Amino acid sequence: QVQLVESGGGLVQAGGSLRLSCAASGFTFSSNAMSWYRQAPGKKRELVAIITSSGGTRNYADSVKGRFTISRDNAKNTVYLQMNSLKPEDTGVYYCKTQWALMVYWGQGTQVTVSS
């Protein structure tokens, strides 16, 4: 079955960096676009970044452009989110997401907390 397992979250001071990973299994990873979402307390889940199957196209939310970078390693079935210059408003649970066989799959999420 499809599994997405995020890791790499934690507590960091404002201005710091974190790299999130999402290990995927159960589907043909190299054929799928992958995305990162986040959900802050009391807010809706929002799209952070998306990358096409080959990695050739990447799009970002305006709030993270220039600070976050999404990438993927199709040999390792893993998608990454490099987060630099973190701000307190980046705090939230970060999820990776994919769609396979008309179903949407989410990971369990990893908590990112940015202190001021």
C-alpha positions as CSV (number, residue, x, y, z in Angstrom):
1,Q,0.0,0.0,0.0
2,V,1.0,3.6,-0.4
3,Q,3.0,5.0,2.5
4,L,4.5,8.4,3.0
5,V,6.7,8.9,6.1
6,E,7.9,12.4,6.9
7,S,10.9,13.2,9.1
8,G,13.2,16.1,10.0
9,G,11.0,18.4,11.9
10,G,12.0,20.0,15.2
11,L,12.4,23.2,17.1
12,V,14.6,25.9,15.6
13,Q,15.2,29.6,16.2
14,A,14.1,32.2,13.8
15,G,16.6,32.5,11.0
16,G,17.6,28.9,11.2
17,S,17.2,26.0,8.8
18,L,15.7,22.5,8.6
19,R,15.5,19.9,6.0
20,L,12.4,17.7,5.9
21,S,12.3,14.3,4.1
22,C,9.4,12.2,2.9
23,A,10.1,8.6,2.2
24,A,7.6,7.0,-0.2
25,S,6.6,3.5,-1.0
26,G,3.9,1.4,-2.6
27,F,3.7,3.2,-5.9
28,T,5.9,4.3,-8.8
29,F,7.5,7.3,-7.2
30,S,9.3,8.5,-10.3
31,S,5.9,8.9,-12.1
32,N,4.3,11.1,-9.5
33,A,4.3,14.7,-8.7
34,M,4.8,15.3,-4.9
35,S,3.9,18.2,-2.7
36,W,4.4,19.6,0.7
37,Y,1.6,21.1,2.7
38,R,1.6,22.6,6.2
39,Q,-1.1,23.3,8.8
40,A,-0.7,25.9,11.5
41,P,-2.7,25.7,14.7
42,G,-6.3,26.9,14.0
43,K,-5.6,27.3,10.3
44,K,-6.4,25.4,7.1
45,R,-3.9,23.1,5.6
46,E,-2.0,25.0,2.8
47,L,0.2,24.1,-0.1
48,V,3.8,25.0,0.4
49,A,5.6,23.5,-2.6
50,I,5.0,21.1,-5.4
51,I,7.5,19.3,-7.7
52,T,6.8,17.3,-10.9
53,S,7.7,13.7,-11.4
54,S,11.0,14.5,-13.1
55,G,11.8,17.4,-10.8
56,G,11.8,19.8,-13.8
57,T,9.1,22.1,-12.5
58,R,8.7,23.4,-9.0
59,N,6.2,25.8,-7.6
60,Y,6.0,27.5,-4.3
61,A,3.6,29.4,-2.1
62,D,4.4,33.1,-2.2
63,S,5.1,33.1,1.6
64,V,8.1,30.7,1.1
65,K,9.5,31.7,-2.2
66,G,13.2,32.3,-2.0
67,R,13.5,30.6,1.4
68,F,12.3,27.0,0.8
69,T,13.5,24.5,-1.9
70,I,11.7,21.3,-2.8
71,S,13.7,18.5,-4.4
72,R,13.5,14.8,-5.0
73,D,15.7,11.8,-5.4
74,N,13.8,9.3,-7.5
75,A,16.5,6.6,-6.8
76,K,15.7,6.9,-3.1
77,N,11.9,7.4,-3.5
78,T,12.3,10.5,-1.3
79,V,11.2,14.1,-1.6
80,Y,12.8,16.9,0.4
81,L,12.0,20.4,1.6
82,Q,14.9,22.5,2.5
83,M,13.7,25.4,4.7
84,N,16.0,28.4,5.3
85,S,15.5,31.7,7.0
86,L,12.7,30.2,9.0
87,K,10.2,32.5,10.6
88,P,7.8,32.0,13.5
89,E,4.9,32.0,11.0
90,D,6.4,28.9,9.4
91,T,5.4,26.9,12.5
92,G,3.1,24.0,11.9
93,V,2.8,20.4,11.0
94,Y,4.3,19.7,7.6
95,Y,2.8,16.9,5.4
96,C,3.8,15.4,2.1
97,K,1.1,14.4,-0.3
98,T,0.7,12.5,-3.5
99,Q,-2.1,11.1,-5.7
100,W,-2.1,7.6,-7.1
101,A,-4.8,5.6,-8.8
102,L,-7.3,8.5,-8.2
103,M,-6.6,8.4,-4.5
104,V,-4.9,11.1,-2.4
105,Y,-2.4,10.0,0.1
106,W,-0.9,12.0,3.1
107,G,1.9,11.3,5.4
108,Q,1.4,11.5,9.2
109,G,3.2,14.9,9.3
110,T,6.2,16.3,11.1
111,Q,6.1,19.2,13.5
112,V,8.1,22.3,12.8
113,T,8.3,24.9,15.5
114,V,10.2,28.2,14.9
115,S,10.8,30.3,18.0
116,S,11.3,34.1,17.9
